[in-house]
Amino acid sequence: MATASAMSTAGTRYQPIAGRPRIVWAFLDALVLAKRSVLETVRVPELIMFVAIQPIMFVLLFRYVFGGAIQVPGGQYVNFLMPGIFVQTVAFGGVTTAIGLAQDMQRGIIDRFRSLPMSSSAVLTGRTIADLARNLFTVIIMLTVGFLVGFRPGGTPFEFLLGILLLLGVSFAFSWISAFIGLLVRSVEAAQSGGFIWLFPLTFASSAFVPVATMPGWLQTFARHNPISVLADALRGLFHVNPALTTGDIRWALIQSVAWIAGILIVFVPLSVIRYRRTTAR
């Protein structure tokens, strides 16, 4: 292989190859491992079924169980709910990154990767890219179910696509947090528990499901600045489903959302790569 022939012994760093920088080879390696993870999912029908059922279950439960009890000003609850459900689902979907990495560590597959002439960051990047594709599949299912239960976004096609891109950015960022958690723990069970436990307060103490104004005063400050709230409000603005949001509110929510995504990536990408190198160097 071109990549292998351009490298020295296993575990050494990349050398300049045919004018291509190291980052290009690292990206190509990541795509190969992303394809591996996607094929692994496709070949397990049960996993695909659970990936599809979870978002449907969340939409139907909140739409028909809580929808009649929760009132939102100036609009229908289903339109208020769906952006929050979108953010919650892609955030929860990132936990599969932690589980997958912990599982690979237990199986010894990571040791096999160490023997190959490939970028040390490719394992993490490939896993997060694969989970990004999986979350895109989930979002498509949720949109379909949302339309069936009454979700009616407004705005322009550009704003709608921008909202989907924002969701994918959230998915990618949260996957890197989960990747770091998956490398910290020693078992798949711990990765699953550790991956979810920090998400519950963020998700339920936010505007994902109820207006912040309905919460106790001491909780409202946290809920307003919670990244889940910020991202959900940005989507509501882009989808034009919350008449209470002004143009300035929408713009500010978008700026905060991009800042949260960029900040998470700036912090957790290097942390995860450093942790991976230390873990695999043992």
Secondary structure, DSSP 4 states (H G I P E B T S, - for coil): -HHHHTS-STTPPP--BTTB-HHHHHHHHHHHHHHHHHHHHHT-HHHHHHHHHHHHHHHHHIIIIITTT---TTS-HHHHHHHHHHHHHHHHHTHHHHHHHHHHHHHTHHHHHHTSSS-TTHHHHHHHHHHHHHHHHHHHHHHHHHHHTT----S-HHHHHHHHHHHHHHHHHHHHHHHHHHHHSSSHHHHHHHHHHTHHHHHHSSTTTS-GGGS-HHHHHHHHH-HHHHHHHHHHHHHT--TT--HHHHHHHHHHHHHHHHHHHHHHHHHHHHHHHHHHT-
